[in-house]
Amino acid sequence: MGIAYCLIRTAPENVDALRGRPKAVAEFVYQDPDFYEAPKLTFLEKLFGKKPELDTGDIPERVEGDETDLDKAWHIIHYLLCGNSGRGEGPLGLIGDDLNPLADLDFGLGKPNVISSSWVNEFAELTARMTDGDFLARYEPNSMPLDELCMGDVVARGDVDDIKEYATENFHFLRDFARTAADNSQAIITYYT
């Protein structure tokens, strides 16, 4: 089992409607009103009469086909785009960008994050011109930080060509997904599962 990277295309106004609303974000992402479990009040909060915060606002509608995932290839894709295993810089660092959390909510692997429509557009423009050869330019197993990358152990075992194909295929999914989002002036909500 590994960590998958998931992406949801949505209108910027939906992001605004969800921002800071953990219950709404959980319901929007998982399409389940019972997924979110509100944090329990502490003893002192109860003692001083604090009431649980209720979120009864509307949840934006999802659209069929608005979500994809990069399965477990996400980290190698990120490395190939950015040249490092941590947070990337610039538009090609889209996967590693975790600086814009949508709400104070942790799905167990971090907070859902927002990639703005302008950032999505820049990413789409840069990757549209990228050939498979450009994308794979950093794919050099002997010099990659395999011990830092998800699926790096698979590359280290010698499944070099299979992982190269897997990463390229998922990069195409990401590039097409971002292009569609950019064409529709959409933002992207990301989360790990």
C-alpha positions in Angstrom: 0.0 0.0 0.0 1.2 3.5 -0.7 0.1 7.1 -0.8 -1.9 8.3 -3.8 -2.1 12.0 -4.8 -5.6 13.1 -5.7 -6.8 16.3 -7.6 -10.2 17.9 -8.0 -10.9 20.6 -10.6 -13.4 23.2 -9.4 -14.3 26.8 -9.9 -12.5 29.4 -7.7 -15.8 30.5 -6.2 -16.3 26.9 -4.9 -12.8 27.2 -3.3 -13.9 30.5 -1.7 -17.2 28.8 -0.4 -15.2 26.0 1.1 -12.3 27.9 2.6 -12.0 27.5 6.4 -15.0 25.0 6.6 -13.5 21.6 7.5 -16.9 19.8 7.5 -17.8 21.3 4.1 -14.4 20.4 2.6 -14.6 16.8 3.9 -18.1 16.4 2.4 -17.1 18.0 -0.9 -14.0 15.8 -1.3 -15.5 12.5 -0.2 -19.1 13.1 -1.2 -20.2 11.8 2.2 -22.0 14.0 4.8 -20.9 11.7 7.6 -17.2 11.5 6.8 -16.2 14.5 9.0 -15.9 14.0 12.7 -15.8 17.3 14.6 -13.0 17.8 17.1 -14.2 17.1 20.7 -14.3 20.1 23.1 -11.7 20.0 25.8 -12.6 19.9 29.4 -11.9 23.6 29.8 -13.9 24.5 26.8 -16.9 22.6 28.2 -16.4 24.1 31.6 -16.5 27.6 30.2 -19.6 26.9 28.1 -18.1 26.8 24.6 -20.5 25.3 22.1 -19.4 23.1 19.1 -19.2 25.1 15.9 -21.9 24.0 13.4 -21.4 24.4 9.7 -24.8 24.3 8.0 -23.8 26.2 4.8 -24.2 24.9 1.3 -21.7 22.5 -0.2 -20.7 23.3 -3.8 -21.8 20.8 -6.4 -19.2 18.4 -7.9 -19.2 17.7 -11.6 -18.7 14.3 -13.1 -15.1 13.7 -14.2 -13.8 16.5 -12.0 -11.3 14.2 -10.1 -8.2 12.2 -10.9 -5.3 10.7 -9.1 -1.7 10.1 -9.9 -1.7 6.8 -7.9 1.7 6.2 -6.4 3.6 7.9 -9.3 3.1 11.4 -7.9 6.4 11.7 -6.0 8.5 10.5 -9.0 6.6 12.9 -11.3 7.2 15.7 -8.8 10.9 14.9 -8.8 11.1 14.7 -12.6 9.4 18.1 -12.9 11.3 19.9 -10.1 14.6 18.1 -9.5 14.0 17.6 -5.8 12.0 15.4 -3.5 10.7 18.2 -1.3 8.6 21.3 -2.0 9.3 22.5 -5.5 9.6 26.1 -6.7 7.6 27.7 -9.5 4.7 26.4 -11.4 6.2 22.9 -12.0 6.2 22.4 -8.2 2.4 22.0 -8.3 2.5 18.6 -6.6 4.7 19.6 -3.8 2.8 22.9 -3.1 1.2 22.6 0.3 1.3 26.2 1.3 -2.4 27.0 0.7 -4.4 24.7 2.9 -8.2 24.8 2.3 -9.2 24.3 5.9 -7.8 23.2 9.2 -8.5 19.6 8.4 -6.2 16.6 8.2 -7.3 13.6 6.2 -4.5 11.6 7.9 -1.8 12.5 5.3 -2.0 16.3 5.5 -4.4 19.0 4.8 -6.2 19.5 1.5 -4.5 22.2 -0.5 -5.5 24.7 -3.2 -3.7 25.4 -6.4 -5.0 28.7 -7.7 -6.4 28.9 -11.2 -3.5 31.2 -12.3 -0.9 28.7 -11.0 -2.8 25.9 -12.7 -2.7 27.9 -16.0 1.1 28.5 -15.7 1.6 24.8 -15.0 -0.5 23.8 -18.0 1.4 26.3 -20.3 4.8 24.9 -19.2 3.9 21.2 -19.5 2.1 21.7 -22.8 5.4 22.3 -24.5 7.1 19.4 -22.6 7.9 16.3 -24.5 8.3 12.9 -22.9 12.0 13.3 -23.4 12.0 16.7 -21.5 9.9 15.1 -18.7 12.2 12.1 -18.4 15.5 14.1 -18.5 16.1 13.7 -14.8 15.2 10.0 -14.8 18.6 8.8 -13.9 18.2 6.1 -11.3 21.9 6.2 -10.3 21.7 9.9 -9.3 18.1 10.1 -8.1 17.5 10.3 -4.3 15.7 6.9 -4.4 15.6 6.6 -0.6 13.6 9.8 -0.4 11.1 9.1 -3.1 7.9 7.1 -2.9 8.4 4.1 -5.2 12.1 4.8 -5.1 12.6 1.4 -3.7 11.0 -0.1 -6.8 13.4 1.8 -9.0 16.3 0.7 -6.8 15.2 -3.0 -7.3 15.7 -2.6 -11.0 12.2 -2.0 -12.3 13.5 1.1 -14.1 11.6 0.9 -17.4 8.3 -0.1 -15.8 8.4 2.9 -13.4 9.5 5.2 -16.2 6.5 4.2 -18.2 4.2 4.4 -15.1 5.5 7.9 -14.3 5.1 9.1 -17.9 1.6 7.8 -18.2 0.5 9.5 -15.0 2.3 12.7 -16.1 0.1 12.7 -19.2 -3.0 12.4 -16.9 -1.8 15.3 -14.8 -0.9 17.4 -17.9 -4.3 16.8 -19.5 -6.2 17.3 -16.2 -4.4 20.7 -15.6 -5.0 21.7 -19.2 -8.7 21.1 -18.8 -8.7 23.1 -15.6 -6.8 25.9 -17.2 -9.1 26.0 -20.2 -12.0 26.4 -17.7 -10.3 28.9 -15.4 -10.5 26.4 -12.6 -8.5 25.9 -9.4 -7.4 22.5 -8.2 -7.9 21.0 -4.8 -5.3 18.4 -3.9 -5.1 15.8 -1.1 -3.3 12.6 -0.3 -5.1 9.3 0.3 
